[in-house]
Amino acid sequence: MLVAAGVVAAIVAPTAAGAAPAAAAPAVIATIPVSTVPLGVATDPVTNTVYVTNVAANTVSVISGRTDTVTATIPVGDQPFGVRTDPRTNTAYVSNSGDNTVSVISG
């Protein structure tokens, strides 16, 4: 994932079915608009969900990895910075550096 200027871009290297990864350069396959100052990115491989912290907006953008679209924008604490997921519990944990809290997102 590449995060810059309010946009998340998914980058993959093309491969043939059943073949070793190709030597071709990675290519952007989607550009997804999110909110202001996206910084942290975490994925849940079980649900194919991507979580992006938006520092200046105090939100987390939730992205469907299947459709490459934002499915929700969730208000969290002040200046959300890092985000990690627990695929076993389908939970994301967001550290909010501006108010010294952690927001817990289910789903």
N, C-alpha and C positions, 0 to 999 in steps of 0.2 A: 504494500500500500504506500502511496505517496500522498502526503498531506500538505497543502499550501493554499493560501489565499482563499479560504472558505470553500475549498474543493477537495474531495478525496478521489484519487485515481487508482484504479486497480491495474497492476502491471503483472503480466505473465509472460513466460517464454514459451513460444509455440513448440509443441511436440507432436509426433505422429503416434497413433494408437499403438501401444505395445513397444514403442521404440524408446531408446535412450533420449534424454533431453537434446534438442537440436542446438547447434552452435549459433543459431540466429539470435540477434539482439532481442531483449524483452521489448514488448510493445504495450502501449496503453490500450486497454480494451473497454474502459468505461471511465467517465468523469462524472462525479456525483456532487452536486452542490450541497453544502452543509451550512452551518452558521458561522459566526465570527471567530477568527483565530482558532481553527482546529489544531489540536496538538497531539493528544494521546489517542492511540488506536489499539483496540483489542478485538479478537475474534472468538466466537464460540463455534468450534468445529462441529458440534453435535447439531446445533440449530441453524448453522450457516448464517449467523448473525454477526454484524460488525458494530462495535460501539466506538464513537468518536467524541472526545471531549472538546467542547467549544469554550475556550478560556474566557473570552471577552463577553460572551452571551450567557455564561453560567448555565449551560445546558449540555446535554449529551444527545447526539444524533444517533438513532438506531437505524441500521441499514440492513436490508435483506440481501444476503449474498447471492440468492437465486435470481433476483430481479434487478440488483444494483440500484435500488431506490430507497429513499429515506421513508421508513414506516412510522417513525415517531420522533419527536423532539421533546426530551424530558428535562424539566427544570431541576437543577441540583444545587449544591452549595456554591460559595463564592470562589471563583477562579479554579474550576475543575482542571486538574493537571493529568494525573495518571489514571489508567483504567486497567483492570484485570478481570478475567472471567473465571468462573468455576463451572465447567461443563457438566459436572455431576449434579449440581444443584440448579443449573440454569439461572445463575446469578452473576451480575456484574458489580464490581466494587470500584467506586470513583473517589480518588483523593481530592479534596477541595482545599487548596493551599491558602486561600484567602480567609477562611474561617476555621481552619484546623479541624475539619470534619471529614467523615467518609459517608458518601451516599450509597445505599444498597439498592440495586435495581433488579427486580425479579422479571423473569420472562425473556 
